[in-house]
Amino acid sequence: MSECSAGCEHALPPPKPWPAPLSNAPFGSLQKQVSIMSLNLTTKIDEIQCHQHADTSAALHAIRSQLQDLTKSLESCQSEVVEVKRDMVAIKHEIDTLQAAKEEIEELRDAVDRLEEQTRRRKIRLLEQGLTCFLCYAIFAAVLGMFQFGYNTGVINAPQSVIENFIGDCWKSRYHRNIENSKQDLIWSIAVSIFAIGGMIGGFCGGSVGNKFGRKKGLLLNNLLGVGGACLMGFSQMSNSFEMLILGRLVIGINCGLNTSLVPMYISEIAPLNLRGGLGTVNQLAVTIGLLLSQVLGIEQLLGNKKAWPILLGLAVVPAVMQMVLLPVCPESPRYLLMSRQMEDEARRALRRLRASSHVEEDIEEMRAEEAASQTEAHMTMLQLVRNSNLRMPLTIGVVMQLSQQLSGINAVLYYSTSLFTAAGLEEWQSKYATLGVGSVMVVMTLVSIPLMDRAGRRTLHLYGLGGMFIFSIFITISLLIKEMMSWMTFISVISTLCFVIFFSVGPGSIPWMITAELFSQGPRPAAMSIAVLVNWLSNFIVGIGFPKMQETFENYTFLPFSVLLGCFWVFTYYKVPETKNKTFEEISAIFTRGVDRPMKGETGPYGATGEREEAHL
């Protein structure tokens, strides 16, 4: 060994051992670089020692310090690697958790898809249900109440002059002087319009009666009012009391108000899904048949004369007695039994009778789905309904639909058609037969609208009805304006009036009663029907008592305000009213709670397309 080598061995202490190599693969290259640096440094030290550099000791000390710092850095890196590894383990655990959550979401999505498929199949089975004999019997028994409403709406029209003479005779026998024309007209107007006041009272109480006694028992108890009101009217001439006539009209009005609330509710709850629209139109059919019968019996040759008019009014006892006989055989509403009284066995029995089948699970499941969707809405009062923001839009739609029926001008035709045709230039006897034509057209067109209701849809028919009424109300105004210039315009006026009635029968005649019951689930439905019926009768009263004054004020322009209102109702229906055809109560309720209608596969939205318009406007 050379002297240089020996000196070097004495000058350098034994090298400090390197830390154990890191096992983590990402830091393998770093360890390799440190090893190369160590080798290079050792070589450099050997060169320095061989050349006997003056500052060898200081240089070696600095190098050792650097190596020690490097060693500490490596140790720190190793601890950081351990922490990173721990973090990676935590991240891997979170990834595993997310993967498990993803799998659960997929399973949940599959479950939702299966549930939707079951719902779709259930709905298809519901749509396949048909009419049964017992269902027809139950509907016939129920709609006698709407027949009562139609009969008493039209019965006062034809014998107007006879009843006005009766009022004058009563006044003269009491006070021994002739009644003033203004007082006679006032008493006659009260006799006509107080029917609507009774309807408001009955409609207001309809929801409470339906909840407390049930739909069927409520209808049965209501017939006591029907019998009482008919007797008061029938015996008014015998008692020489026009007050009895007015009181009888009030009582029969209460009876009809309750009917207009309870009957649509009962029918909508017992009807199969695919027939709910058509069977709901049977309400209006019963109304129009009642109107027509009252008009036919009201002609002078039959019962519309001085001696027989009390019989004409007293015949209102017949539908009340018939319903008292027929309705006890019918079951209570299955929806009421299951959802309001939690009587599932009774509901099943009622469904088996109505469907003539033991397979009623689809109906039960639909009711349970509706019940689950309306848990927070059970037994709402009218005040709670008005305050509920989620139900504000369907309530607004229900109210406007009722207004579109009564403020369309149809009651001006029904109450005063005889005088209206006389004003148009017809003879009195011709006016009475033209009034019969109005009733006949309503019956025929209501029959036509029954199959259309579940094909074209409620919204579409209502739009056609309002649009046609708007056009022909303008024609009526034009014909009244120029009837003196052209005699043949009298017939144009009559034809326009009949067309006005035709379009009323297509849409506004039946749809408002039906759609109000459809827009609400079981909980708020009675309160909603009460509000809707109250609004209907209130507007009925306003038109009934105000139309003579309108005729006096506007003269030939009498129908112009109705034209403006019809235009407004058409716009509202177009933008705000959803289509309810072939939708379950649960689906209709979801339109408003979600703010958008999401149709199931193969179905259309509420506007007959994809529901995009519903999303845009609701």
NORKA-V591055 format. One record per backbone hydrogen bond with DSSP energy under -0.5 kcal/mol. NH is the residue of the N-H (numbers start at 0). CO is the residue of the C=O. If there is no record, write none. Layout:
BEGIN
nh=NH co=CO
nh=NH co=CO
END
This chain:
BEGIN
nh=5 co=1
nh=6 co=2
nh=7 co=3
nh=8 co=4
nh=9 co=5
nh=10 co=6
nh=11 co=7
nh=26 co=23
nh=27 co=24
nh=30 co=26
nh=31 co=27
nh=32 co=28
nh=33 co=29
nh=34 co=30
nh=35 co=31
nh=36 co=32
nh=37 co=33
nh=38 co=34
nh=39 co=35
nh=40 co=36
nh=41 co=37
nh=42 co=38
nh=43 co=39
nh=44 co=40
nh=45 co=41
nh=46 co=42
nh=47 co=43
nh=48 co=44
nh=49 co=45
nh=50 co=46
nh=51 co=48
nh=52 co=47
nh=55 co=52
nh=58 co=54
nh=59 co=55
nh=60 co=56
nh=61 co=57
nh=62 co=58
nh=63 co=59
nh=64 co=60
nh=65 co=61
nh=66 co=62
nh=67 co=63
nh=68 co=64
nh=69 co=65
nh=70 co=66
nh=71 co=67
nh=72 co=68
nh=73 co=69
nh=74 co=70
nh=75 co=71
nh=76 co=72
nh=77 co=73
nh=78 co=74
nh=79 co=75
nh=80 co=76
nh=81 co=77
nh=82 co=78
nh=83 co=79
nh=84 co=80
nh=85 co=81
nh=86 co=82
nh=87 co=83
nh=88 co=84
nh=89 co=85
nh=90 co=86
nh=91 co=87
nh=92 co=88
nh=93 co=89
nh=94 co=90
nh=95 co=91
nh=96 co=92
nh=97 co=93
nh=98 co=94
nh=99 co=95
nh=100 co=96
nh=101 co=97
nh=102 co=98
nh=103 co=99
nh=104 co=100
nh=105 co=101
nh=106 co=102
nh=107 co=103
nh=108 co=104
nh=109 co=105
nh=110 co=106
nh=111 co=107
nh=112 co=108
nh=113 co=109
nh=114 co=110
nh=115 co=111
nh=116 co=112
nh=117 co=113
nh=118 co=114
nh=119 co=115
nh=120 co=116
nh=121 co=117
nh=122 co=118
nh=123 co=119
nh=124 co=120
nh=125 co=121
nh=126 co=122
nh=127 co=123
nh=127 co=124
nh=128 co=125
nh=135 co=131
nh=136 co=132
nh=137 co=133
nh=138 co=134
nh=139 co=135
nh=140 co=136
nh=141 co=137
nh=142 co=138
nh=143 co=139
nh=144 co=141
nh=146 co=142
nh=147 co=143
nh=148 co=144
nh=149 co=145
nh=150 co=146
nh=151 co=147
nh=152 co=148
nh=153 co=149
nh=154 co=150
nh=156 co=153
nh=157 co=153
nh=158 co=154
nh=159 co=156
nh=162 co=158
nh=163 co=159
nh=164 co=160
nh=165 co=161
nh=166 co=162
nh=167 co=163
nh=168 co=164
nh=169 co=165
nh=170 co=166
nh=171 co=167
nh=172 co=168
nh=173 co=169
nh=174 co=170
nh=175 co=171
nh=183 co=179
nh=184 co=180
nh=185 co=181
nh=186 co=182
nh=187 co=183
nh=188 co=184
nh=189 co=185
nh=190 co=186
nh=191 co=187
nh=192 co=188
nh=193 co=189
nh=194 co=191
nh=195 co=192
nh=196 co=192
nh=197 co=193
nh=198 co=194
nh=199 co=195
nh=200 co=196
nh=201 co=197
nh=202 co=198
nh=203 co=199
nh=204 co=200
nh=205 co=201
nh=206 co=202
nh=208 co=204
nh=209 co=205
nh=210 co=206
nh=211 co=207
nh=212 co=208
nh=213 co=208
nh=213 co=209
nh=217 co=213
nh=218 co=214
nh=219 co=215
nh=220 co=216
nh=221 co=217
nh=222 co=218
nh=222 co=219
nh=223 co=220
nh=224 co=220
nh=224 co=221
nh=225 co=221
nh=226 co=222
nh=227 co=223
nh=228 co=224
nh=229 co=225
nh=230 co=226
nh=231 co=227
nh=232 co=228
nh=233 co=229
nh=234 co=230
nh=235 co=232
nh=238 co=234
nh=239 co=236
nh=240 co=235
nh=244 co=240
nh=245 co=241
nh=246 co=242
nh=247 co=243
nh=248 co=244
nh=249 co=245
nh=250 co=246
nh=251 co=247
nh=252 co=248
nh=253 co=249
nh=254 co=250
nh=255 co=251
nh=256 co=252
nh=257 co=253
nh=258 co=254
nh=259 co=255
nh=260 co=256
nh=260 co=257
nh=261 co=257
nh=262 co=258
nh=264 co=260
nh=265 co=261
nh=266 co=262
nh=267 co=263
nh=268 co=264
nh=269 co=265
nh=270 co=266
nh=273 co=125
nh=274 co=271
nh=275 co=271
nh=275 co=272
nh=278 co=274
nh=279 co=275
nh=280 co=276
nh=281 co=277
nh=282 co=279
nh=283 co=279
nh=284 co=280
nh=285 co=281
nh=286 co=282
nh=287 co=283
nh=288 co=284
nh=289 co=285
nh=290 co=286
nh=291 co=287
nh=292 co=288
nh=293 co=289
nh=294 co=290
nh=295 co=291
nh=296 co=292
nh=297 co=293
nh=298 co=295
nh=301 co=298
nh=302 co=296
nh=303 co=298
nh=308 co=304
nh=310 co=307
nh=311 co=307
nh=312 co=308
nh=313 co=309
nh=314 co=310
nh=315 co=312
nh=316 co=313
nh=317 co=314
nh=318 co=314
nh=319 co=315
nh=320 co=316
nh=321 co=317
nh=322 co=318
nh=323 co=319
nh=324 co=320
nh=325 co=321
nh=326 co=322
nh=328 co=325
nh=329 co=326
nh=336 co=332
nh=337 co=333
nh=338 co=334
nh=339 co=334
nh=339 co=335
nh=340 co=335
nh=342 co=336
nh=343 co=341
nh=346 co=342
nh=347 co=343
nh=348 co=344
nh=349 co=345
nh=350 co=346
nh=351 co=347
nh=352 co=348
nh=353 co=349
nh=354 co=350
nh=355 co=351
nh=356 co=351
nh=359 co=357
nh=363 co=359
nh=364 co=360
nh=365 co=361
nh=366 co=362
nh=367 co=363
nh=368 co=364
nh=369 co=365
nh=370 co=366
nh=371 co=367
nh=372 co=368
nh=373 co=369
nh=373 co=370
nh=374 co=371
nh=376 co=373
nh=377 co=374
nh=379 co=376
nh=379 co=522
nh=384 co=380
nh=385 co=381
nh=386 co=382
nh=387 co=383
nh=388 co=386
nh=390 co=387
nh=391 co=388
nh=394 co=390
nh=395 co=391
nh=396 co=392
nh=397 co=393
nh=398 co=394
nh=399 co=395
nh=400 co=396
nh=401 co=397
nh=402 co=398
nh=403 co=399
nh=404 co=400
nh=405 co=401
nh=406 co=402
nh=407 co=404
nh=408 co=405
nh=412 co=408
nh=413 co=409
nh=414 co=410
nh=415 co=411
nh=416 co=412
nh=419 co=415
nh=420 co=416
nh=421 co=417
nh=422 co=418
nh=423 co=419
nh=424 co=421
nh=425 co=420
nh=430 co=426
nh=431 co=427
nh=432 co=428
nh=433 co=429
nh=434 co=430
nh=435 co=431
nh=436 co=432
nh=437 co=433
nh=438 co=434
nh=439 co=435
nh=440 co=436
nh=441 co=437
nh=442 co=438
nh=443 co=439
nh=444 co=440
nh=445 co=441
nh=446 co=442
nh=447 co=443
nh=448 co=444
nh=449 co=445
nh=449 co=446
nh=450 co=446
nh=451 co=447
nh=452 co=448
nh=453 co=449
nh=454 co=451
nh=455 co=451
nh=456 co=451
nh=460 co=456
nh=461 co=457
nh=462 co=458
nh=463 co=459
nh=464 co=460
nh=465 co=461
nh=466 co=462
nh=467 co=463
nh=468 co=464
nh=469 co=465
nh=470 co=466
nh=471 co=467
nh=472 co=468
nh=473 co=469
nh=474 co=470
nh=475 co=471
nh=476 co=472
nh=477 co=473
nh=478 co=474
nh=479 co=475
nh=480 co=476
nh=481 co=477
nh=482 co=478
nh=485 co=481
nh=488 co=485
nh=489 co=486
nh=490 co=487
nh=491 co=487
nh=492 co=488
nh=493 co=489
nh=494 co=490
nh=495 co=491
nh=496 co=492
nh=497 co=493
nh=498 co=494
nh=499 co=495
nh=500 co=496
nh=501 co=497
nh=502 co=498
nh=503 co=499
nh=504 co=500
nh=505 co=501
nh=506 co=502
nh=508 co=503
nh=509 co=506
nh=510 co=506
nh=513 co=509
nh=514 co=510
nh=515 co=511
nh=516 co=512
nh=517 co=513
nh=518 co=514
nh=524 co=520
nh=525 co=521
nh=527 co=523
nh=528 co=524
nh=529 co=525
nh=530 co=526
nh=531 co=527
nh=532 co=528
nh=533 co=529
nh=534 co=530
nh=535 co=531
nh=536 co=532
nh=537 co=533
nh=538 co=534
nh=539 co=535
nh=540 co=536
nh=541 co=537
nh=542 co=538
nh=543 co=539
nh=544 co=540
nh=545 co=541
nh=546 co=542
nh=549 co=545
nh=550 co=546
nh=551 co=547
nh=552 co=548
nh=553 co=549
nh=554 co=549
nh=554 co=550
nh=556 co=553
nh=557 co=554
nh=559 co=556
nh=560 co=556
nh=562 co=558
nh=563 co=559
nh=564 co=560
nh=565 co=561
nh=566 co=562
nh=567 co=563
nh=568 co=564
nh=569 co=565
nh=570 co=566
nh=571 co=567
nh=572 co=568
nh=573 co=569
nh=574 co=570
nh=575 co=571
nh=576 co=571
nh=576 co=572
nh=577 co=575
nh=578 co=605
nh=582 co=579
nh=587 co=583
nh=588 co=584
nh=589 co=585
nh=590 co=586
nh=591 co=587
nh=591 co=588
nh=592 co=588
nh=593 co=589
nh=594 co=590
nh=595 co=589
nh=597 co=595
nh=598 co=596
nh=602 co=599
nh=604 co=608
nh=607 co=604
nh=614 co=610
nh=615 co=611
nh=616 co=612
nh=617 co=613
END
